[in-house]
């Protein structure tokens, strides 16, 4: 891991590209987790629908898709948590390197 961190620091543009690609992969993984596992479970808990994303209520003929919004919110929270933990881990590794 130390070598990887040094590689990222030395080659900022390459590190940025690697981070961009990794972020895309993590985003796809989180979307699949939320869509295929979390949404169906929450859909069953909150109503008899197959998925949270299909939940809505109507006001004057307009569909308010609150389930879709909650699904996007869950995606955002999980991705934010992953980014937070990665940044925190990298800072911890950098602090160890500075002590040495």
PyMOL commands that set and color helices and strands:
alter all, ss='L'
color gray80, all
select helices_A, chain A and resi 2-10+12-46+52-54+66-99
alter helices_A, ss='H'
color red, helices_A
select strands_A, chain A and resi 57-59+62-64
alter strands_A, ss='S'
color yellow, strands_A
deselect
rebuild
show_as cartoon
